[in-house]
Amino acid sequence: MNLKLKNTPEQVELIKAMGSKDLEVSRQATQAFAAFIGPVIQKVIGQAATAGAIYSDVNYDEDDSPSYPLDLYYNEDAGHVKVWNQSIAGGLPSSQVEGMKELKIATYRLDSAVSFLKKYARRGRLDVVGKAVERMAQEVLVKQERNAWAVVMKALAEASTKDGKASTASGALNHCIQANADNVFTLDELNRLMTLHKRLNQSFAGGTPAESRGLTDLFVSPEMMEQIRAFVYQPMNTRAADNSTAGEASDGIALSDNLRDNIWNGAGAQELYGMALSEVYELGVGQKYNTLFDTFAASTSYPASGGATFAATDEILVGVDASRDAFIRPVAQQAESGGTFTAQPDDQFLARHEKTGFWGYLEEGRVCIDARAVVGVIV
């Protein structure tokens, strides 16, 4: 994130006024600048969030209590559904069994505060003030991302869905599949993942849905993106010409020339099978989102040869159907500004501190109301 303030005479004059030794002048300038940076930070964190492609925003009045109807989403025989909800910032997402009714969503406040010496403002140091604003945006963004991905990983690790046949002992499909070979990701895993998603998303009548876009996004680690770039020079087939398992060097068949050229020219693919690829640094062995999934998966056995649990040396690739609005982010809309992020002058500093600053906040929640929109590959 690199946030720079525009160097205009009006902007510089406002920054200098913030450092004024006249407390009233300083207060008014700081108030005006806070009103300016609120919408800027709101836009920045909206564009920088990796989870932004997963969640759909649902605005509500700041003093209201948000809720969402569940009966529009499910066709469960027993009239109960399972949702995953983050009740407090940084807390453990909880799975709730709810009747076919409205879900009351718990929300929480995410805030940040920054300050700097007034002498930098008096000198018109836009770089210092810009870094302070950037730091505020980054702190809120880090908290947002952790909470958002915790819900995604909890839902993915625990979800199972009936597909009309006894696929497991409980008659339901897990939402994760295992890769065919250790530490290798191929198009075959992606192909099987698409089939799994279709089986999870049958219509309310147990048949073909009237509309089903399928998976829209695949989130991978830098290591898995490295393997995708290697598709250019690696064989992709899993069967030999005689329909047996591919094993000889002569069995190797590469991707189509067109797809290989796209990957080569772009130093990696932007999409595969119509799925947008997103590289997330927090995914991968030993990374924090991977560790979250490992914690939530616990002893769950995922489909493989005889079934296998998630190990610390495995990593998870996350596929999402963002067209379903299954992941909801209720966010409070401020009555005065109409925005979702509010910045205000920090009034804790006395004259002798020779400091000025801001504090900002937003109120939001994170909830998964339909886990059929998320699937994963364990490599």
C-alpha positions as CSV (number, residue, x, y, z in Angstrom):
1,M,0.0,0.0,0.0
2,N,1.4,3.4,-1.0
3,L,-0.8,6.3,-0.2
4,K,0.4,9.8,-1.3
5,L,-1.3,13.1,-0.7
6,K,-1.6,15.4,-3.7
7,N,0.8,18.4,-3.5
8,T,-1.5,21.3,-4.2
9,P,-1.4,24.8,-2.5
10,E,-4.8,24.2,-0.8
11,Q,-3.6,20.8,0.6
12,V,-0.3,22.2,1.8
13,E,-2.1,25.2,3.4
14,L,-4.5,22.8,5.2
15,I,-1.7,20.6,6.5
16,K,0.2,23.7,7.8
17,A,-2.9,24.9,9.6
18,M,-3.1,21.6,11.4
19,G,0.2,22.5,13.1
20,S,-0.8,25.9,14.1
21,K,-0.1,27.0,17.7
22,D,-3.5,28.6,17.7
23,L,-5.6,25.7,19.1
24,E,-8.8,26.9,17.4
25,V,-7.1,27.1,14.0
26,S,-5.5,23.7,14.5
27,R,-8.7,22.1,15.6
28,Q,-10.7,23.3,12.6
29,A,-8.0,22.3,10.1
30,T,-7.7,18.9,11.7
31,Q,-11.5,18.4,11.6
32,A,-11.5,19.3,7.9
33,F,-8.7,17.0,7.1
34,A,-10.3,14.1,9.0
35,A,-13.5,14.6,7.0
36,F,-11.4,14.4,3.9
37,I,-9.4,11.2,4.7
38,G,-12.4,9.1,5.9
39,P,-13.7,8.3,2.4
40,V,-10.1,7.9,1.1
41,I,-9.3,5.2,3.7
42,Q,-12.7,3.6,3.1
43,K,-11.8,3.3,-0.7
44,V,-8.3,2.1,0.0
45,I,-9.2,-0.7,2.3
46,G,-12.0,-1.8,0.0
47,Q,-9.6,-2.2,-2.9
48,A,-6.7,-3.7,-1.1
49,A,-8.5,-6.5,0.8
50,T,-8.0,-10.0,-0.6
51,A,-11.3,-11.1,0.9
52,G,-13.1,-8.3,-1.0
53,A,-13.8,-10.8,-3.9
54,I,-15.4,-13.2,-1.4
55,Y,-17.7,-11.1,0.7
56,S,-20.8,-9.0,-0.3
57,D,-21.4,-5.8,1.6
58,V,-24.7,-5.3,3.2
59,N,-25.1,-1.8,4.6
60,Y,-27.2,-1.1,7.7
61,D,-27.9,2.0,9.8
62,E,-25.2,2.5,12.4
63,D,-27.6,2.2,15.4
64,D,-29.5,-0.8,13.9
65,S,-29.0,-4.5,14.5
66,P,-28.4,-6.3,11.2
67,S,-30.2,-9.6,10.4
68,Y,-30.4,-11.9,7.4
69,P,-33.2,-14.3,6.3
70,L,-31.9,-17.9,6.0
71,D,-35.0,-19.6,4.5
72,L,-34.2,-18.2,1.1
73,Y,-30.9,-20.1,0.9
74,Y,-31.5,-23.7,2.0
75,N,-33.6,-26.8,1.3
76,E,-32.8,-28.9,4.4
77,D,-35.1,-31.7,5.3
78,A,-35.0,-31.1,9.0
79,G,-35.6,-27.4,8.6
80,H,-32.2,-26.5,10.2
81,V,-29.1,-24.9,8.6
82,K,-25.6,-24.2,9.8
83,V,-23.9,-20.8,9.6
84,W,-20.5,-19.5,10.6
85,N,-20.4,-16.2,12.3
86,Q,-17.5,-14.0,13.7
87,S,-19.0,-12.6,16.9
88,I,-16.0,-10.5,18.1
89,A,-13.0,-9.0,16.3
90,G,-10.1,-11.5,16.5
91,G,-12.3,-14.1,18.1
92,L,-13.0,-17.7,17.0
93,P,-15.7,-18.0,14.4
94,S,-18.6,-20.1,15.8
95,S,-20.8,-22.5,14.0
96,Q,-24.5,-22.1,14.8
97,V,-27.4,-24.4,14.0
98,E,-30.3,-22.2,13.2
99,G,-34.0,-22.8,12.4
100,M,-35.3,-21.5,9.1
101,K,-35.6,-17.9,10.3
102,E,-33.7,-14.6,10.5
103,L,-30.1,-14.8,11.6
104,K,-29.1,-11.9,14.0
105,I,-25.6,-11.0,13.0
106,A,-23.1,-9.9,15.7
107,T,-21.0,-6.9,14.6
108,Y,-17.9,-5.3,16.1
109,R,-15.8,-2.2,15.8
110,L,-12.4,-2.1,14.1
111,D,-10.4,1.1,14.9
112,S,-7.0,2.7,14.7
113,A,-5.3,5.8,15.8
114,V,-2.2,7.7,14.5
115,S,-0.4,10.8,15.6
116,F,2.6,12.9,14.6
117,L,4.4,16.0,15.8
118,K,2.9,19.4,14.8
119,K,6.2,20.6,13.5
120,Y,5.9,18.3,10.5
121,A,2.5,19.8,9.7
122,R,3.8,23.3,10.0
123,R,6.6,22.5,7.5
124,G,4.0,21.1,5.1
125,R,5.5,17.6,5.2
126,L,2.9,15.8,3.1
127,D,5.0,12.6,3.2
128,V,4.8,12.3,7.0
129,V,1.1,13.0,7.1
130,G,0.5,10.6,4.2
131,K,2.4,7.8,6.0
132,A,0.2,8.4,9.1
133,V,-2.9,8.0,7.0
134,E,-1.4,5.0,5.3
135,R,-0.6,3.4,8.6
136,M,-4.2,3.9,9.8
137,A,-5.5,2.2,6.7
138,Q,-3.1,-0.7,7.0
139,E,-4.0,-1.4,10.7
140,V,-7.7,-1.6,9.9
141,L,-7.0,-3.7,6.8
142,V,-5.0,-6.3,8.8
143,K,-7.8,-6.7,11.3
144,Q,-10.4,-7.0,8.6
145,E,-8.5,-9.6,6.7
146,R,-7.8,-11.8,9.7
147,N,-11.5,-11.8,10.7
148,A,-12.7,-12.4,7.1
149,W,-10.4,-15.3,6.4
150,A,-11.1,-16.9,9.8
151,V,-14.7,-17.3,8.8
152,V,-13.8,-18.7,5.3
153,M,-11.4,-21.3,6.8
154,K,-13.8,-22.3,9.5
155,A,-16.6,-22.9,7.1
156,L,-14.4,-24.8,4.6
157,A,-12.9,-27.0,7.2
158,E,-16.1,-28.1,8.9
159,A,-18.7,-28.0,6.1
160,S,-20.4,-31.1,4.7
161,T,-23.3,-31.1,2.3
162,K,-25.8,-33.8,1.2
163,D,-25.6,-34.6,-2.5
164,G,-28.4,-37.1,-2.7
165,K,-26.4,-40.2,-2.1
166,A,-24.4,-41.7,0.8
167,S,-21.0,-40.2,0.0
168,T,-19.7,-40.5,3.5
169,A,-20.8,-42.3,6.6
170,S,-23.1,-39.4,7.4
171,G,-24.4,-39.2,3.8
172,A,-22.7,-35.9,3.0
173,L,-19.8,-34.7,1.0
174,N,-16.8,-32.8,2.5
175,H,-15.9,-29.6,0.8
176,C,-12.2,-30.5,0.3
177,I,-10.5,-33.0,-1.9
178,Q,-6.9,-34.2,-1.8
179,A,-4.4,-33.8,-4.6
180,N,-3.4,-36.9,-6.5
181,A,0.3,-36.6,-5.8
182,D,2.2,-35.2,-2.8
183,N,3.1,-31.5,-3.3
184,V,1.9,-31.4,-6.8
185,F,-1.0,-29.3,-8.1
186,T,-2.3,-30.0,-11.7
187,L,-5.3,-29.2,-13.8
188,D,-6.8,-32.5,-12.7
189,E,-7.3,-31.2,-9.2
190,L,-9.0,-28.1,-10.6
191,N,-11.2,-30.2,-12.8
192,R,-12.3,-32.4,-9.9
193,L,-12.9,-29.4,-7.7
194,M,-15.3,-28.0,-10.3
195,T,-17.2,-31.3,-10.2
196,L,-17.4,-31.3,-6.4
197,H,-18.8,-27.8,-6.4
198,K,-21.5,-28.8,-8.8
199,R,-22.5,-31.8,-6.7
200,L,-22.7,-29.6,-3.6
201,N,-25.0,-27.1,-5.4
202,Q,-28.0,-29.1,-6.7
203,S,-31.3,-27.3,-6.9
204,F,-33.9,-27.3,-4.2
205,A,-35.6,-30.2,-6.0
206,G,-32.5,-32.2,-6.0
207,G,-31.6,-31.7,-9.7
208,T,-29.9,-29.3,-12.0
209,P,-30.2,-25.7,-10.8
210,A,-31.7,-23.1,-13.2
211,E,-28.7,-20.9,-12.8
212,S,-25.2,-21.9,-11.7
213,R,-22.2,-19.9,-12.7
214,G,-19.8,-22.3,-10.8
215,L,-16.5,-21.3,-9.2
216,T,-15.4,-17.8,-9.9
217,D,-12.2,-17.4,-7.8
218,L,-9.3,-19.6,-6.7
219,F,-7.0,-18.3,-4.0
220,V,-3.5,-19.9,-3.9
221,S,-0.1,-19.4,-2.2
222,P,3.0,-18.1,-4.1
223,E,4.3,-21.7,-4.1
224,M,1.1,-23.0,-5.9
225,M,1.3,-20.0,-8.3
226,E,4.9,-21.2,-9.1
227,Q,3.5,-24.6,-10.0
228,I,0.8,-23.0,-12.2
229,R,3.6,-21.1,-14.1
230,A,5.2,-24.5,-14.5
231,F,2.2,-25.7,-16.5
232,V,4.1,-24.1,-19.5
233,Y,6.7,-26.9,-19.5
234,Q,5.1,-29.7,-17.4
235,P,2.9,-32.6,-18.8
236,M,-0.8,-32.3,-17.7
237,N,-2.4,-35.6,-18.6
238,T,-3.2,-38.3,-16.0
239,R,-4.0,-41.0,-18.6
240,A,-1.8,-42.7,-21.2
241,A,-3.0,-43.2,-24.8
242,D,-4.2,-46.7,-24.0
243,N,-6.4,-45.2,-21.2
244,S,-4.1,-46.6,-18.5
245,T,-2.5,-44.4,-15.8
246,A,0.1,-42.1,-17.3
247,G,3.6,-43.1,-16.2
248,E,6.0,-43.2,-19.0
249,A,7.8,-40.1,-20.4
250,S,6.2,-40.8,-23.7
251,D,2.7,-40.4,-22.1
252,G,3.3,-36.7,-21.4
253,I,1.0,-34.3,-23.1
254,A,1.3,-30.5,-22.5
255,L,-1.4,-27.9,-22.4
256,S,-2.7,-26.3,-25.5
257,D,-0.3,-23.9,-27.2
258,N,-2.6,-21.0,-26.7
259,L,-2.9,-21.5,-22.9
260,R,0.8,-22.1,-22.6
261,D,1.5,-18.9,-24.4
262,N,-0.8,-16.9,-22.2
263,I,0.9,-18.3,-19.0
264,W,4.3,-17.6,-20.6
265,N,3.6,-14.1,-21.7
266,G,2.0,-13.1,-18.5
267,A,4.5,-14.8,-16.2
268,G,1.6,-16.8,-14.8
269,A,-2.1,-17.3,-15.5
270,Q,-4.7,-14.7,-14.6
271,E,-7.4,-17.4,-14.8
272,L,-7.9,-21.1,-15.4
273,Y,-11.2,-22.7,-16.5
274,G,-12.8,-19.3,-16.1
275,M,-11.7,-18.9,-12.5
276,A,-9.8,-15.8,-11.5
277,L,-6.5,-16.7,-9.7
278,S,-5.5,-14.6,-6.7
279,E,-2.2,-15.0,-5.0
280,V,-2.4,-14.7,-1.2
281,Y,0.8,-14.6,0.7
282,E,-0.8,-15.8,4.0
283,L,-1.6,-19.1,2.3
284,G,1.1,-21.8,2.1
285,V,2.8,-24.2,4.5
286,G,3.5,-22.5,7.9
287,Q,1.5,-19.3,6.9
288,K,-1.2,-17.9,9.1
289,Y,-4.3,-18.7,7.0
290,N,-3.0,-22.2,6.4
291,T,-2.5,-22.6,10.1
292,L,-6.0,-21.4,10.7
293,F,-7.4,-24.1,8.4
294,D,-5.2,-26.7,10.2
295,T,-6.6,-25.7,13.5
296,F,-10.2,-25.8,12.4
297,A,-9.8,-29.1,10.4
298,A,-8.5,-30.9,13.5
299,S,-9.0,-34.6,12.9
300,T,-11.5,-34.3,10.0
301,S,-10.8,-36.9,7.3
302,Y,-11.0,-35.6,3.7
303,P,-11.5,-37.7,0.6
304,A,-8.4,-39.5,-0.6
305,S,-7.2,-43.1,-0.8
306,G,-8.9,-44.2,2.4
307,G,-9.3,-40.7,3.6
308,A,-6.6,-38.4,5.1
309,T,-6.5,-35.6,7.7
310,F,-4.9,-32.3,7.1
311,A,-1.2,-32.2,8.1
312,A,1.0,-29.3,9.0
313,T,3.1,-29.9,5.8
314,D,-0.1,-29.7,3.6
315,E,-1.5,-26.5,2.2
316,I,-5.0,-25.5,1.2
317,L,-6.2,-23.9,-2.0
318,V,-9.5,-22.1,-1.7
319,G,-12.2,-22.0,-4.4
320,V,-15.1,-19.7,-4.1
321,D,-18.3,-19.0,-6.0
322,A,-18.6,-15.3,-5.4
323,S,-21.8,-15.0,-7.4
324,R,-23.9,-16.6,-4.7
325,D,-23.6,-13.9,-2.0
326,A,-22.9,-16.7,0.5
327,F,-20.3,-14.7,2.5
328,I,-21.8,-11.5,3.9
329,R,-20.2,-8.5,5.4
330,P,-22.7,-6.3,7.2
331,V,-21.2,-2.9,7.6
332,A,-22.6,0.1,9.4
333,Q,-23.4,3.2,7.3
334,Q,-22.7,6.4,9.2
335,A,-25.8,8.7,9.5
336,E,-23.8,12.0,9.1
337,S,-21.3,11.2,6.3
338,G,-23.1,8.3,4.6
339,G,-19.8,6.4,4.5
340,T,-18.7,3.3,6.3
341,F,-15.3,4.5,7.7
342,T,-15.3,7.5,10.0
343,A,-12.1,9.5,10.8
344,Q,-12.1,12.1,13.6
345,P,-9.5,14.3,15.3
346,D,-7.8,12.7,18.3
347,D,-8.5,15.2,21.1
348,Q,-6.3,13.5,23.7
349,F,-3.3,15.7,23.2
350,L,-2.7,18.8,25.3
351,A,-0.9,22.0,24.0
352,R,2.4,21.0,25.7
353,H,2.4,17.7,23.7
354,E,2.9,19.5,20.4
355,K,1.1,16.6,18.7
356,T,-1.9,16.1,16.5
357,G,-3.5,13.0,15.2
358,F,-6.6,11.1,14.2
359,W,-8.6,8.1,15.1
360,G,-10.8,6.2,12.8
361,Y,-13.2,3.2,12.9
362,L,-15.8,1.1,11.1
363,E,-18.3,-1.4,12.4
364,E,-18.8,-4.7,10.6
365,G,-19.4,-8.4,10.9
366,R,-18.4,-11.5,8.9
367,V,-20.7,-14.4,8.3
368,C,-21.0,-17.4,6.0
369,I,-24.6,-18.3,5.4
370,D,-24.1,-20.9,2.7
371,A,-20.9,-23.0,2.8
372,R,-21.8,-24.6,-0.5
373,A,-20.1,-21.6,-2.1
374,V,-16.6,-22.6,-0.9
375,V,-14.5,-25.7,-1.7
376,G,-10.8,-26.5,-1.3
377,V,-7.9,-28.6,-2.6
378,I,-5.4,-30.0,-0.1
379,V,-1.9,-30.4,-1.6
